Structure formats: C-alpha cells, structure tokens
C-alpha cells in the first residue's frame, strides 16, 4: 500500500511498501508522529532485501531527494543537526546577534537593546526595513516566535534555559525576561529568525541574502543590507549526498565547491584535490572527567598533577590535525574570558608533572593503575585517550585506556564504573559550566555536583568578571581537566571564494560589516530608539587564516 501526504508547505510525500491495511484513511489530518501504517512485505523485485519503506517526495510535481526533508538533514534551523547542511544557514537566515570567532556577540538584526538594572529583562529593537525572502516585513512577532520555537528544540533549548518569556511589544521591539541575572544574554541569541508562519516548515522563510528555490540558493533582491554578502554568486547549486564518500567525490571531482565539516568526526573523510581550508571555531570541549566518589582520583593532589601531564599543544597536531585549540581552562583561548596568565601556571610541564605525581604519593604500574574510559564510536577521542596514556607513561604515570561502545560507555558513567573518562560537550558561547555542578546536571558524573561551584557558575552569568574566580577554583579542586576546543573546517575549491571569516555556527560571517556590542547597547545612555535603516558597518573583526549550561547536543 501507499499513503500520500500533502504537507502544508506544498510538499507531497509518498510512503510506499506499507502493509495492506494502513492506519489512516483518505482525508485524515496527520501530523508529526502520526502512525501511517506498518512496513509490508518486500516487493518481488527486491525479494533479496529485508522489508523496508519507500519514501518519495515531490516539490512542484518534481521528485526531490527526500533526505533533505528529514528534520535532522533538512533546512529547518531548529531541527537540522547535519553539520554539512548548516553551512547554508548563514546565507538563508539571520539572527539578532552573531557570535564571532572571538566569542563576542555582534548585533545583526538587533539595532539596539537595553538591559534592566537587575540583568533579568532585555528589550531588543529590530533593524528597520528588513523583509523575508517573500517580501513580508520582519516583525518582533516573528523574532518572538522564532525564539520560542528554538527554546523547544533540542539544539537551542540549553542556551535558552533561563528564558522565562519572550513577547513582542510592538512591530519592532520585543522583551525577554530571565530567571537569573545574565550580563551578556545577547551571546545566546545567535538563533536564526524565521517568519512566524513558517517555524514548523521544512524550509522556513529567512531574511538572509539568499533563499531556497528547490535545490538552488538564489540571491535575494529583497535583502536589506547595502554591502555585498561574503559570497556574491547569483545562484548556488546544492548537491545531494547521502554518505561522506558522496560528499568527498562531489568535492574532489568539481561538482561541489564548499564543504563544512567536523574533520575529527567519525564520518570525516580526507580530500585529495586542490582546495583551501578555513578553521571555524566551536565551543565543543574535550576534557577528562574524574570519579570523585571512589577510586584513584578521589585524591585531589593526583587530580591537580594530571593537568601538568597533558601536552595539549602537541595533541592539537598529533590527534586533531590542527583543528583544535589547546585549552588549560574550560573556555576557548579565543574568548575574552580566557586568562592566559592563569592558564600558563597549569600548562604542560614534564618536570612539574613528575614532581606533582611524586608528591601525590600514588605510585602506579602497568598492572595497577587508573582506567580512562572512552567511547569507541568517536575515533578522535580514542586517539586522544591513547595519546594521553602513552605520553603520561613516558613520564612515569600509568593510565590504562578502556574503550566501550556508546551504550556501554554511558552505562559505565552512570554506574560510576570508571576512574576517569574522556568526554565531549558543546558549551554555550559564554562557557557556562552549570551542567557539571548543579544537582542532577547532565554532566555531573562521578559525584562532581557541587553547590558552591554551581553558585559560582550562576555568579559568572550575572557578571563575567566572576568567571576568573570560577576558573581559579576549578584549577584548585580539579573536578575535570580541559584538553582542547574542537574546530570545524570550511573546505573551498581554490579560488571559489576570496576570503571568509567564519564565526560560531556562521560560515559566511562577514567581518567587514560587523558591528560591536557597544554599538547596540543603550542600557546606560537613555538614547531614544533609532528609527532609520542602518548600514551595519563598523569595527571589523579579525579574519581567520585559511584552514549551550551546555546544549542538549552534548555528549559525555
């Protein structure tokens, strides 16, 4: 049997090879999660294959690749988790703020804002004269609907966890209320803004310099900015690819000019063609977490010693192929929060490591040593764990690596069956660590939950100056040990793009037109709200050389 579903956005989906009796009838209203039926027997022509579903999709009566319409692989910014697809988002959508490569909030759709004295209420004024690709004007109602949709999504819910409400005051202003003082909440607002009527669509309407037309991005004549975007082609063809090998073949043989990827992901493939590469920063931290409840690392002196034994700079090359930033502190070295002087006191030193291990009074041997748990599904983390084990053994400290599949790995963490583990987490752009230390936090494995540290995390939200106090406390108690912040890679056929300066989750960030946060912050000057359209140009950010509380996308 076949069930045909007519979607609100005009897309037609055909579900074939279902059992004869379906769960729906002609004319039924269906939605996300509705059961249409069960998979039937395989057709005779496919008798050698297991029973399976056939999914076809049509747009304007033409067949399209259905993979791009699945939420995790599509073009809805709140549901798409495919890194390669998200490259196009900074051409299709814009946000109130962009997070630069230095983890600074830069106003984009926000013309100005004010914050209340207690830091719990923000009022944002939108840039005037902005419209979506269909010509309808951007309003505060659209921005509010987008933020509410993002808060309900797995991708953005972590960074918006403190948002109590968002309301449109009029067409150009919206108010956000928070449950705690938040000095730089604007850093959390690099959330794509779409038309309120399309937030659930597989292809929402955005305000970016391009719009999606089938499998082509077309330059929008309605784009509001006066300066040219980072790319200026009239059309950009999208190439469908089902596997990493398909992406590699398309890129190497000339049908694809740009690929955005995680070069250290399990699906990463190498490219053997002439191309340029840019490093794109992320707030994704690799770290070693300790079991403070039982075992070797209940000894705080041993935990303090550990940081001296991690040669982070060497690991960025040997393990991560240059696409990582060594970090002694739990914030990116590119961030203004990173205290280089403090970090230098705890950086790698074989001499300091050997002395600290000796002073800890905990001898190890090949048969009697701590176990470092790592998820075997992530080759980069396995390489990192093995590198740590080998380098520490050279300095007289034995560390045994235990590699487990994802389910067994998570089960071991939850049961406390480990001494240390090599974890990964995507933090927010202000590097909030609350999920490690609050009771019941998503990363509070091994009894690291600590009310005092959780309190320092809250203080750092309200006053970023308190982040230095938090870091100093962490280096003293060492509940976990930072290693690196991962970077993504933007690969471009040589000559296809002159230069780009990727921001966080914003491949086509335009440093030449970037504004500073101070441009928009009217909290203390009592200035009247501006009304004229603005040419958003000011102090340019520094371009890179070619090469969320944590978000729920985090992975221990």
N, C-alpha and C positions, 0 to 999 in steps of 0.2 A: 504494500500500500504506500501511497504518497500523500503527505499533508503539505498543503501550500499555505504559507502565512504571509499576509500582506501587512508590512510594517508601516507605522505612522510616517516614516521618512520616505516612503515610496519604494523601499527595497522589498523585493519579493524573495522569500526563502522557500526552497523545496526540500523537504525531508523525505527521502525515499528509502526503499528496502525495509519498511516497517512491517510488523505483523499485520495480518488481515484486519483484525479488529483494532481500531485506533481508540484513543481516549478522548478524542474531540470529534465534533460534527461540524459540517459546513455552517458558517455564520457565527460560530462561537468566538467570544472575545478571549484572547490569550495574552499572557504577559510573561515577563522573566520568571523562569522556574516552573511554568505550566508543563505538565506531562502531556506529550502529544501521543505517545504510544510506546511500544517496545520494539526492539530490533527483530526483524523477521529472519527467515531462512535466507541464506545467500543465494543469489541468482545462479542459474545453471552455468552461465559463462564465467562465474567466479567461484565455482564449486571447490576449488583448491584453497580458498581463503576462508578464514573464520567469518562468522556472521558479523556484519558491520553496517553502519549507517552511511547513506549517501547524502551529502549536503551540497546543494547548489544555490547560487544567489544571482539575481538579476537586478541590474540598475538600468533604467531607461530601456528595458527589453533586451539588454545585452548581458551576457554572462560575465561575472567578475570572480576574482579569487575570493572564496568565502573566508579564508584565513584572516583576511584584513578586517572582517566584520565580527570576528570573535572578540569579546571585550579586552582580553589581555593582549591582543595583537592589532587592535583597531586604531581609530583616531580619536576616541573619546579620552581626553587627558586625565580623567578621574579613574579610568579603569585600565588603560593600556599600561602594561608593565614591560613590553618589549623595548629594550634599550634602542635597538636599531630604528624602530618606528618613531621614537620620541625625538629623533634628530629633526624631524619636520615640524615639531610643535612650536618652536620659536619663530617659524615663518607663518604658521596658521593662527597662533594665539598670542595674546599679550597679557601681562599681569599687572597688578597695581605697582609691584616692585620687582626688580630683577636682582638676583644675588650674584655679585661679581666674583671673579677668580680670587679676590681677597676677602671673600665672605662679608662684603658690605652691601647693604640694601641701597639700590639705586631706583629712584622713582621713575615709573614709566607711564601707566595710565593714571597714576595719582599725581595731581597737580600740587596739592598741599595737604597738610594734615595738622591736627592738634592733639595733644595728649593731656588728659586730666592730671591734676596735681598728684593724685594717688596712683597714677600709672595704670588704672584699670579701665579707662574709657578712651577710645580713639575715635576721632571724627575725620573722615577722609573726603576730600573734594576731588572729583574726577576732572581730567583734562577735558575741555570743551571741544566740540566739533569732531568727535570720534564716532565712527559708524562701523557696523559689522559689514561683512562682505556682500550682504544683500541690500545694503543701503539704509537699514534701520539704525537709528541712533543708539549709541551705548548709553545706558542709564544706570543709576545707582541700584535700581531694582535688579538689573542683570548681574551686577557685581555681587549683591547680597545673595542672589540665588546661586551663583557660582560658588561662593564661599560655603554656603550651606551644603551644597552637593559635595564639595571637596571634603568637608568635615565628616560626611557619612561614608567616604571612600576609604579603602584600606591604604591607599597611597598617601593621603594627606591628613588622615584623622589624628595622627600623633602630633603633628606640629600645631594643629588647631584644637588640641585637647582642652586648652584653657579658655576657649571662646565660649561664653555663655549665650550670646546673641549677636546677630548682625541685622540691622534694619536700615531701610532706605528712608532718609529724612525728606528728601525731595529728589528730583531727577539727577542731581549732580553730587549729592552728599550722602554718605552712609556712616552709621555709628556702630562700632564694635565694642561690646562690653566683655570684660575678662573676669575670671575668678581670683586673679592674683595680680600684683603689680608686675608690669612687664616693660622694661626700659626700651627695648627695641623690638616690639612686636612686628614692626614692618618687615623684618627679616623673614617672618613666617608667611608673608603674603606674596611670594613668587608663585601664586596659584593661577593657572590660566583662567581668564574671564571669558565666558561664552554667553551667547544670547540665552536669556532665561527660558525661552520656549524650547530650547534645544539641549538642555543639560543632560537629558537621558538619551539623546540621539547618538548613533554610532559615529556621526560626523557633525559635531556641533558647529555653529557659526562663530567665527572669531573675528578679531579686529586687526589681525596681522597683515603683512604686506602681500601675502598670497592666500588663495582659497583653493579648496579641493574640488576638482571637476573630474569625477571618475577616477582615473589612475594618473592624473596630471595635476600638478600645482600650477595655478595661473596667477600672474601678477595682478593684484587688485588695483583698479583705477580709483577706488574709494579710500585707499589708505591715507590716514590723516597726517603722517609726518611729512615734512618738506624735504628732508635729506634722504638720500638713497639708502636702502637697506644693505645689509652685509653682502647679499647676493642680488644681482640685478637682472638675471635672465627673465625673459617674458614668460617662459614655461619651464617647468622642471618635471621630467618624467619620473614616475615611481616604478621601480622594478619589483615585481613579486618574487619572493624567495621563501621556500618552505624550510630549508636547512641552512646551517652555517656554510656548508660546502657550496650551496647555490649562491649565497652572498659572495663567497670568495671567487667563484667562477665569473659571476656578473661583473665584479670589480676588476679582476685581472684581465678579462677579455673585452673591456671597454664599454659595456652597456650600462655600467653604474660608475658615477664619478665621486660619490661620497658615501662613506660608511661610518656610522657612530657605534662604538662597541666598547665592551669591557675586555681589554686584551688579556686579562688574567682570569676570565670566567671559564667554567668547564667547557663551554661551547666555542671558545676562541679558536680562530684559525689564522695561520700566517699568510701574508700576501707576498707574491713573488713578481711584482711589477713596479714600474716607476711611479712613486707617489710621495706626497708629503704628509706628515702627521703632526697634529697638534695635541697637546695634553689638555684634557678637560678635567677640572678639579671636582672632587666629590667629598661629602662628609662621611664616607664609609670607612670606619675604623677597623683595623685588625689589631687584636690585643690578646694577651694571655690573662685569663681569669683564674683565680685561685680558690681552692676549697678552704674556707676559714673555719669550717665546722670540725673537720678531722683530717689527720694525715700530716704530711711533711710541711705544708705551708701554713699551718697554724702558728709556726714560728715567724714572727714579724721580721726578725733580723734576716732570715733567709729570703723573705719577700723583698726586703729592701736591697739585698745583694743582687737579686735577679736582674734588676734594671741595668746594672753595670755590665752584665754579661750579654746584652742584646746589641749586636752590631747592626744597628738599623740602617746606617748608610750603605754598608756592604750588602744588606738584604735587598735594598731597593733595586740594585743592579742584578745580583745573583738570583733572586727569587722573582722579582716583579718586572724585570726587563726595563727598568727606568720609569715605569708608570705607577709610581707611588711616592709619597713624601714621608721621609723619616720623621717620627714624632715621639719625643720623650714624654710630652704632655698630651692629655686627651682632647686636644683641639688642633686644627690644622696649622702647620707652621706659616701658612699664608695669611692666617687670620690675625687681626689686631689683638686678639686675646692671648696669643702665644707669647710667653715670656721667655725669650731666647736665653737670657742670663740665668734664669732658674733652670731651664732645661739643660744647659751646659753642665750644671753641677751634678746631674744624674745621667749623663750620656755614657756611652760605651767606653770602658777602660778595662783592659785585661788585668792590669795590676790592681785596680780598685776592686774588681770582681773577685779575684783570688783572695785578697785580704778580707773582704766582707764575708766570703764563704767560710774562711778560716775562723773569723770572729763569731760567726753564727753557731759554730760548734756542731755542725751537722755533716759528718763525712758521708760520702756516697760511694757506691761501687757499681760495677756493671750488673750485678745481681741484686743489689739493694739500693734502689734509687726511686725518685718520684716518677709518676707516669703523666705524660702530657697527652691529653685526649684531643683528637682532631677528626673532623668529618671527611671521610674518604671521597664524598661527592664533589669536593672542591679541591682540585689539584694544586692551586696556588697556596692554599692553607696547608696542604700536606707538605709541599716543598718548604714552606716557611717553618713548619714544625721540625722537619728533618734537618734543616739548616741550623735551627736553634740547638737541637740535640748534639749535632756534630761540633759546632763551634764551642759550646759550653764544655763538652768532653775534652776538647783541646786545652781548656783552662782548668781541668781537674774536677769538673762537676758533671755527674752522670744524670741524664734525663732520657727516659725511655718513651718513645712515641707509640701510642696506641690508636690506630686508625679504624673507625667504625662507619658503617653506612648511616644515612641520616636518621632513620628511626631509632636505631640502637644508640647512636650518639646522643640524641635528645633525651632518650630514656635514661642513659647514664648520667647526664647532667641533672635531670630531675630527681634521680635517686641519690645523687651525691657520690657516685662511684667513680671518682677521679681525684687526682691531686691538683691538676691544672688542666685548662683546656684552651685551645686556640680558637677564638671566636671572631665573628664579624657582625657589625651593627651599622646601620645607616642612621647617623645622628642628625639632628636638625642643624641649621646653619649657625645657630648660637651655641652648639655643642652642649646642649642640656643633658645631664647625666642622671636625671631623676630615676629612670627605669632601673638603674643599678641598685639604688639605695632606698627607694621607698618600699614599704612593706607590700609584698605581692607584686613588685615590679617585674616586668618581663625579662629582665636580665639579672635578677637578684639570686642567681645560683650560688651555692656554696656558702650560704649564710652571710652574704656581704651586705644585706639590708642594714641600714644604719640611720637612725633618726637624725643624728647630728649632721651627717653628710647630706642627707635629704634636705635638711634645713638650709645648708649652705648652697645647695642647688637652687632652692627657691629664692634665696637672697641674691644669687647671681642673675636670676631672671629679672629681678627688680632693679639691680644695679650691677652692670657688667664689671665694675671695678672689683666686685667680690669674687670674680672668677679666679683671680690670682690667689686669694685665700683658699679657695677650694682646691686648686692645684697643689698648693703647698701642703695642705692636709693629706691629699691623696699620696703624695710622694713620701709622706711620713708613715702612713698606715698601709699603703700599697694593697688595696683590695683587688686591683688588676694592674697590668703593665701594658701601656700602649706600645705599639710597634710601628705601624705606618697608617697613613690615609691613602686609600687607593685613588688612582686617577683613571678616567676613561680616555679613549683615543678617538680622534676625528681623523680618518684617513681620506685624503682627497687626491684624485688624479692630478699629477703635476700640471700646474698652470690653470686648473679649472677655477680656482679661487685665489685672489691675490693675497689676502690675509684675513684671518679671523681671530677673535679674542674670546674664546668660549668662557661663559660663566657657569654657574652651577645649574645643571639641567637646562642649559640655554646655549645650544651650539652656536647659533648665529647672533650672539650678543654683540652689539655694535658699540665698541668702546669710544668711537669718535663722537657719538651723540649722547653719551651717558651723563646724567645729572648726579649730583651728590645728595645725600640725605638732608644735609643742611639747607639745600635749596628749597626743599618742600616743608621742612619742619617749622611751623608757625606757632608752636606751643607757647613761646615766651615773648613774641613780639606784638601780639594783638593785631596783626595785619588783617585787613579786610580780605575776603576771599577773592582771588583773581578771577576774571571772567573771560578775558580774551584768550584765543587759542595761542599756544606757546610753541616756539621752535625749541625742541628739547636738545639743546647743545650746551655743554659746559665743560668742566674739567674732565679730560679723557682719562679713562682707566689705563693701566699699563697692559699692553697686549702680551700674550704669551708667545714663546718661540714655537715653531712647528714641532711637534711631536703627536628623625624628627622626634625634653622627653623624646625618645627615639621613635622614628616612624615605624608603623607596624610591618614594613617590609624588612625589618631587622631579622637577623638570623644569628643564633648564638654560635 
